[in-house]
């Protein structure tokens, strides 16, 4: 599984790919210069329960730490990942 990110400084997306097949996506919007808001996470039904969504959230956490920014998870799935994992609360807004 590969997670790739596309960002245009207004919004962005993390895409999960299994080979050449896109199996999930997580979108976000920038809120100022130091915060992103995760607003949607979706995974293909045949790839659910394989940790794809969590991998995308963790890639966003890595991005936030690298850029010294915060994350506001409005998406229910992303919010749930943050609630379950206190080790990533350092990037919560």
N, C-alpha and C positions, 0 to 999 in steps of 0.2 A: 504494500500500500504506500502510495506517495501522496503527500499533501503539498499542493502548490498554491501560492498566493499571488493575486493580482490586485494592485492598488493604484488608484489615480489621484490620491491625496484628497479626495472628497468622499469616496467610498471604496469598498474592496470586497474581495471574496476569497475564501479558502476553498479549493476544490480537492476532493479525494479521488484519486485515480487508481484503478487496479489494472495495470498494464495501460492500454489505450482507452479503457472504459471509465467514464466518469460515474462514480457511485455515490457521491455526496457533495453537498456544498453548504457553506456557512457564510452569510453575508453580514457586512457591517458598514456603518457610516461613521465618518469623523465628526466629532463634536469639539471643535476648536483644534488646537495643535497638540494637545496632550491626552486625548481620550477617544476611544472608539466605542461604539454602541453595537453590540451583536444583536441583530434583529431577526435573524432566521437561520435555522439549521434544518437541512433535509437530507435524508439518506434513502437510496433506492430500497424498496421493500425486500428484495432478495439479498440485501447486505445489512439489514437491520440486525441488531443484537450481536454485532461483530466488533463493536468498539469504534466504528468509523466516526461517529459524531464526537465522541470523546477525544479521538486523535486530532480532529480539527480544532476543538476548543483548546487542547494543549499546545497546538501550533500557534494559536492566537496568543496564549499566555507567553510562549517563547518570544513572539514578536513584540509583545508589550514590554517584556523585561529588557529585550535588546534596545528598544527605542525609548525606554524609561517613560512609558505612558500607562494610563489606566484603562480598564475595561468596565463598561456598564452592560451586563448581560440582560437584555430585555426579552430575548428569546427564552421560552420556558425550558427548553432542553439545556441550553447553555447555563441558565440560572441554576438548574438542578445539579449540573456537574460542579459548579462552584460551591453549592451548598454541601455537597458530599465530600469535597476535598479541601480541607483547611490549608494545605500546603501551597495553594495558589491564590490565597486571599490577599497576598501582597500587591496584586495588580488590580484588585477590585476598586471601583470608584464608589 
